[in-house]
């Protein structure tokens, strides 16, 4: 009897040891969902907001603790936009499912930030162009080349990604660039690409392709308004710097 009773007690202890630590273990005022409804979305920390997305933690950590660990590992919420799911999975506790949830939420946020009625989006100066493109491009771990097709008032008709490259290079052909513009009957275009290094200073190759596209635009009677190089928190405008224009 004593042996059986001891065995039962051992089983109880094991169940306690392996019990998953959940948000429900937190005081009510510290639970993200309850806090959101009681105090509003703005009252939640970044870790609490992400915790509402992944829902569960691990045996050792609540969802909030797990998300705070993710933020600490990569330097805060701003850096998360640069991560791929595989980067998120490097943090213990984030498997494919949780990594996919976080990545999907970040991508949705990026798309929402760029939603606009293109016909009303005026892109007549470098800062306006940068503010439109930066949320889409500054976080990318590879070079992306974009073409913005404009109407006669320099309002956006269409934004197109023409080419994806490696960490430090992308391939651009004039026919692909201007095909997009011709298809939408654009009056002019803006070209842009990002530098994953974060430094927007153009390379000699950047200058060469700009010259080629400028000449092609003259032949086709489609003005090349500017070439914007997107860095991290800053940009380089060929027009603003007076290099070609």
Residue, then its C-alpha position, 0 to 999 in steps of 0.5 A: x500500500x505504501x509503495x502504491x501511495x508513493x507511486x501515486x504521489x510521484x505521478x502527481x509531482x511529475x504532472x506538476x513538473x511538466x505542466x505548461x506555463x501559460x498566460x493564465x498563470x499571470x495575474x489578471x491585470x497582466x494577461x494581454x487579452x484582458x489588458x487589451x479589453x480593459x485598457x486598450x491596445x496601446x497599453x500593451x507592450x510589444x511582447x504582449x502584442x506578439x504573445x496574442x498572436x502566438x497564443x501559447x508559450x512553452x513549459x518554461x516560459x509564458x507566451x509573453x516571456x517567449x516574445x520578450x526573449x525574441x525581441x531582446x535577441x534581435x534588438x527590438x520590434x523594428x528589427x523583426x521586420x528584417x527576419x525570415x521565419x528561419x531566423x525566428x526559429x533560432x530562438x528556443x520555443x519558436x517552432x515552424x507554427x509560431x514563426x509562421x504566425x509572427x512572419x505573417x503578422x509582420x507581412x500584413x503590417x507591411x502591406x497595411x502600411x503601404x495601402x493607398x489609392x494610387x491615383x491619389x498618391x503624389x510622388x513629386x519629390x524624393x522624400x515622398x518616394x522614400x516614405x512610400x517605398x521604405x516600408x516595403x524595401x528597407x528591411x529586405x535581406x536582398x536587393x529588390x529593383x522597383x519601377x513606379x509608373x506615373x501619370x502626367x501629374x506624377x501620381x502613382x499608377x502602378x508599382x512593380x518589382x522588376x528584379x530580385x537579387x542576392x545580397x549585393x546585386x540585382x539584374x535589370x534590363x531596360x526592356x523589362x523596366x519600360x514594358x511595365x510603363x508602356x503597359x499602363x500608358x505611363x508618362x514617366x517612371x521612377x526607379x528604385x532599389x535597396x541596399x541590404x547593407x543599409x548604406x544608400x550610397x550608389x555604386x558605379x553599377x547603380x550609376x551605369x544602369x541609371x544612365x542606360x535607363x535614362x537614354x532608353x527613356x529619352x528614346x521612348x519618350x518616357x521620362x526617368x524622374x529619379x532613381x532612389x536608393x533605399x537604405x536603412x533610415x535614409x535614402x539617396x536621390x540621383x535627382x536631389x544630388x544632381x548627378x544626372x539631372 
